[in-house]
Amino acid sequence: MTTTEFVEIEDMVMPSVETIQATYKALTTSINNITSESKAVLDTVTLVCDILNTVSGSTDLRTVFGALGVFAVPVPVVMKGIFTASNKYIERRTGISLKSWTSLVNTTKAEFEEYLAQLAKAAERCQESDEILETQEKLDSEQLREAQDLLENTRLKTRLWRQVMARMIETIEWRELVDSMLEAKEPEVDQEQEEVDQEQEVKSESGRLSQFRRRVVQGMEKVRDATSEQRERLLEQRERLLGLVLSRVDRLKKRVDQLDDQVGKLSDWILELEDLLDLEIAQIKATLGEIPSHEVRILGTRIAVTIFIPRLTDQIGEAKRDIDFYQSFLQKLDSAHKEGKVEDRIYENLAAEYQADLDATEAKLSAVRKEANEWKTRRSPALEMGVNWLKEELETTQVRELVGELKEKEAEQRVKTLKREIDRFKKANELLASL
């Protein structure tokens, strides 16, 4: 490859208004995906918090269950009776006290909400920057530095949040916690009542929920020292309170069963977001002249592999679908016209409209395929150069760790990032080969 060809390749993918804007759009999409999926996870964590706060007595029951009628003192007394044995069982079953569980899950919830708030700020800034770049050809250095600060802060919090996500799966045994809440029961249970309850389990509820029902009823029976009037009101409200408690735990059980898959999907998207943040920050630094020229050349190939080649694939797929639609419209319109279902004037107008859309889409597909073919023939050396650079960086990182320049965790993080980049380059080559 000659020097001239090398320069031409680099010019095609150098950081610019277009590449920065395209990365902003990719960041916005990534953040929206994470935010959408996070809502389901956060709802589950919030429900766990509500129940744990109720169990530990740190929440007013009326804020959780709403109006409970004229309960006054008996409600907290009843709930204490319901959950006293449960608290002991939870600690015995999981090895973690109820107080520690409550603190851990509430902390996770607060961290979750803080990170989503940071993502909202980043998404808003990406949208604003995208709109600004639509109307200007040159990049304002002050705007770039402001954007860089926000993106770097978001990247830092994203890396910290990945650790929280890992803790959610590795440290917090959600199923263990919920199962312990459902399985907890009084130390002494009447054997005859146990047999009756087991028969009822087969006829009505699942085993765990039935055990929990027994625990609730047994707990309520402890309120023997209440006045007869209070006890009567309590019994009248028994079924209502019982239904509220059981419905919340049952809903939690179903959600926790989905939590691992949801967090796994979120983890993948967060890694993608972190890579996009790295890419955008690098482009801003390159534009500000803060990156060496040889790294800028490699950055160009990273932009192509992360943004433009996948976009080519999406554009080709979208154009093909649109072509199929317009061809289908024309065929159906033609058939309806021949059968006399469509008047000549309407037929001619619609046929001209669909044909114009079809021609425009076919022209777009042709242009995109031409660009894809250009990548296959002329630009593929740039991809090969990028892979070689990444492999060299991988080896260099390992040596830096060996001599003590990089700490183990820092080197491990860098190695993982480089391996993801290498996989992304390989996937880009596969995409080009399939076009």
N, C-alpha and C positions, 0 to 999 in steps of 0.2 A: 504494500500500500504506500503510495507516494505521500509527501508532505502536503501537497495540495488536497488530495483526497481526505487526509486526516483532518485538515482545517474545515473542509466542507461538512464532514460528518459532525464535527463539534458544533459548527454554526447551527446545525439543525436542532440541537437539543440543549443549547446554552441557556442558563437561567435568564428569564425575561419576564415582562409583564404577563405574557400569555401563560408561561409555566407556573408562575406564582399564583395567578388567578385560578388555573386548573387545579392546583393543589388545594387552594382554599375551598373549592367546590367539593373535592374529595374529602377534605376534613369535615365539612358540614354534613355530608352524607354519613360518614363514619360516626360522628357525634350523635346524629339523629338515631342511628341504629342502636348505639349503646344506651342512649336515654330511653328509647322505647322498651328495650328488653329489661332495662334496670327497674322500670316501674313495677313489673311483676315480682322481681326479687325483693325490692324494697317493701312491697305490700306484705310479703311473707314475713320478712324480718320485723316489720311493724306489728304484725299480728302476734308474733312470738313475744315481742316486747310487752304488748298489752296484757297478754296472759300471765307472763312472768311478773309484771308489776302488780297484777291483781293477786297472784298467789303470794307474793312477798309482802303484800299490804301497803305498797308504796303508791297505790293509786286509789282514788275515790271510786267505788264501784259504780256510782251514778254516772261518772264520765265514761265508763266502759260500756255499761249495759243500758244506759238511759234511765228514765223514770221507772222506779220499782214499786211505786205505791207507798203506803204508809208503813215503812220498815223501821225507821229510826235506828235504835241500838241493835236490834237483832241481826241486821244484815252482816255487819262485820263480825259479829259473834259467830254466825252461821258459817261464813267463809273461813274463819279461823278453824272451826271444827272440821270443815271439809278438807282443808289442805295441810293440817298439822302433820298427819302421817305421811302425806304425799311429799312434803319437804324432806323428811328423813329418808324416804325411799329414793327420791331423786339423787340425793348425795351418795347413798349406798350403791345405787345402780351405776351412776356415771363417774363417781369419784370427785365430783365438783359440787360445792355447796350451792343452794338456791341463790344465795346472795351473790356469789361469784358469777353464776349463770346470768343473773339479771344485769349485773354490771357489764359483763362481756358483750351481751347482745345489745344493750342500750348504747354502748360505745360504738359498736359496729354500725348501728342505725345512724348515729350522729355523723360518723365518718362518711357513710354512704350519702347522706343528704348534703354534706359539705362538698364532696366530689362532684355530685350532680350539679350543684350551684356553680362550681368552677367551669364545668363543661358548658353550662348555659351561657356564661360570660364569653367563653371561647367561640361558641357557635355564633353569638351575636356579633363578635368582632370579625369573624370570618365573613359573615354576610355583609357587614359594612365595608370591609376591605374589598370584597368582590365587586360591590356596587361602585366604589370609588375607582377601581381599576377599569371599569367599563367605560369611563369618561376621560381617562387620562393616559397618555402614552409614556410618560416618565414617572418613575417612582420617587416619592418624597422621602428623604432620608429620616426625617423626624417621625413620620408615620410608620416607616419600616421598623424603627427602633422601638416604638411603642408596641407594635404588633409582636416584635421579637420578645419583649419582656413578658407579655401575656402568654405567648406560646411556650416560652421556657418555663414559666410558672405552672402552666397546665401540664407540661411534660413531666416536671418534678412530681406533681401531685398524682399524675397517672402512674408513675413508677412506684410511688408509695401505695397507691390504691391497689396495684397488682399484688402487693404483699397482704393487703387486707382481704382480697379475693381468695388468695391461697389459704389464709387463716380461716375463712368462712367454710372451706371444704376440709382442711386438714385438722384444724383445732376444734371447731364447733361441730360436734356430732349431733346434727339436727334430728335425725331419726331416733337416736338414742335418747335425746332429751324429751321428745314428744312421746315416745314409747313409755318412758319412765313416768310421765305425767298420767298416761292412760292406764298403766298397770298398777300404779300405787294403790294400796288398800290398807285398811286398819290391821294392826298386828293380830288381833283376835277376831275371828269371824265365826259366827254361829254355824255349825256344820249343816244343820237342817236347812237353814236359810240359804247356805251356799248351794245345796243341791237344788232347791227351788229356783234359785237365780240361774243356775246352769241350764235348767230346762227352759227358762224364759229366754235365755240367750239364743237358743236354737230357733225359737219361734219368732223372735223380734230382732234384736240388735246384734251387731258384731261383738265378739268377745271382749275386746278392749273397752269399747264404749259402755258395755254392760257392767264391766268391772268398775269403770269410772262412775256410773250411775249408782252402784252400791256404795261407793265411797262417799258420794254426795249425800245420799240418804242417811248413811250412818253418821256423817258429820252433823247433819241437821238434828239428829236425835240427841245430840249432846246438849242441846239448849233446853235442858229439863228444869233449870232453875228460873226460867223466864216466867212471867206472869201468865195466867191462863189466857188472858186476852191477847197478849203478844204471841203466845204459842199458837192460838187460833189463826191470827193473821198470818203467821209464818207458814202454817200448813196450807192456807188458802193460796199463798204465793209460791208454794214449793215447786209445782210443776213448771211454772213460768221461769223461775230462776234456774231450775234444772235444765230446761230446754235451752236457755241462753248459754249456759256454760258448755253443755254438750255440743251445741251447734258450732261454737267457736273452736273447740278442740278438734271436732271432726273436720271443719274447714281447714284448720292448720295442718292436719295429717295429710290431707290430699295435696296441699301446696308443697309441703316438705318433700313429698315423693318426687316432685318435679324440679326441686331446687338444684340438684347436682348438674342436670343437663343445662339448666338456665345459666348457672354460674360458669360452666364450661364454655358455653357459647359466648358469654360476656368476656371471658378471659381471652378468647381468640380475637374478638373485636378490639379489645383494649391493646393487645400487641400490635394490631394493624394501625390503630390510632397513634400509638407511640412512634411507629416507623414513619407515619405521615408527618407527625410533628417534627421529627428529626429532619426530614426532607425539606419541609418548609423553612425551618430555622436555618438550615444550611444554605438554602437559596437566598434568604435575606442577607446572611453574612457574606455570601459571594457577591451580591449586588452592592454591598457596602465596602467591598474590597478587603474583607477580613479573612479570606480563605486563600491559600496558595494556588497558583494557576493550575498545577497538575491535579489538585483535588477538585478544582472547578470542572476540569474535563471529565473526571470520573462522575462528578455530580450530574453532569448532563445525561450520562447513560442511566444513572439511577432514576432520574426524572422520567426518561423514556420508558424504562422497565416498569415503574410503579404507576405512572399516570397514562402515558400516551399509547403504549401497546395494548394494555387492557381496554382502553377507550376505543381503539380501532376494532377490537373484537366485538365490543358492545354495539358500535355503530353499524358494523356489517350485519350483525344479528337483527338489529332494529330495522335496518333498511330492507332486509329480506322479508321480515314479517309485514312491513308496510306494503311491499310489492305484492305479496300474497293477498292482502286485504283488497287492494285496488283492482287486482285481476279478478278476484271473486265478485266484487261489486259490478264490474263491467260484464262479466259472464251472466250474472243474475239479471242485470238490467236488460241485457240483450235478449235473454230468454223471455222475460216478461213483456218486452216490446213485441217480439214475434208472436206471442200469444194474445196480443191485443189488450194487455192490461195497462200499458203505459202509452200516453199520447205522444205523437211524434215530437212536438216542441219540447216537452219535458224530457223525453229520451235524449234528444240532441244536446240539451243543456247539461244534463247530468253526465252523459257520455264524454262530453268535452272536458268537464270538470275532473272526472276520474282519470281520464287519459293524461291530462296535464299533471295531476298529482303523481301518476305512475311514471311519467317521463322524468319528472324532477327527482323522484326517489331513485330511479335507475341511474340517473346521472350522478347522484350522490354516492350510490353504491360503487359505481365505476371509479370515482375519485378516491374513495376510501381504499378500494382494492389496489389501486395504483400506488397509494402511499404504503400499503402493507407489503406490496411486491418490492418497493424501494427498500424497505427495511430488510427484506429477505436477501436482496442482492448487494446493495451498497452499504447499508448501515450495520449489518451483522458483525463486521469486525469491531465495531464500537462495543457491542455486547460482549464479545470475546475478551476485549481489553478490560472491560469492567469486571468480569469473572476472575481474570488473572490478578487484577489489583486486589479484589476482595480476598482471594486465597492468600496472597502475600500479606495482607493486613491480618489475616487470621493467624498465620505463622508468627508474624511480628508481635502480635498480642500475647501469644503463648511465651515468647522469649522475654517480653517485658515482665510477665509474671514470674518467670524463672529467675530473673536477676533481681527481683524485688521492687521494680518500679511500679508495678500494679499490684494491688491487693487481690486476694483470691476472688472475693465477691465481685469486685470491679472488673476483673479479667473475665470471669464467668459471664457477666452481663454483656460485655463486649463481644465475646465469642458467640453467644446466642444471637445477638443482633446481626453479626456478620453472616452467620449460617442462614438466618432468615433471608438476608439480602441475596446470598448465593442461590437459595431455593427460588427466590423471586426471579432471578435472571434465567434460571433453567426453565421456569414456567413460561416466561416471556418467549423464549426460543420455541417451546412447544406450541404456544399460541400462534406464533408466526408460521410454524410448519403446518398448522391446521387450517390456515386461512387460504 
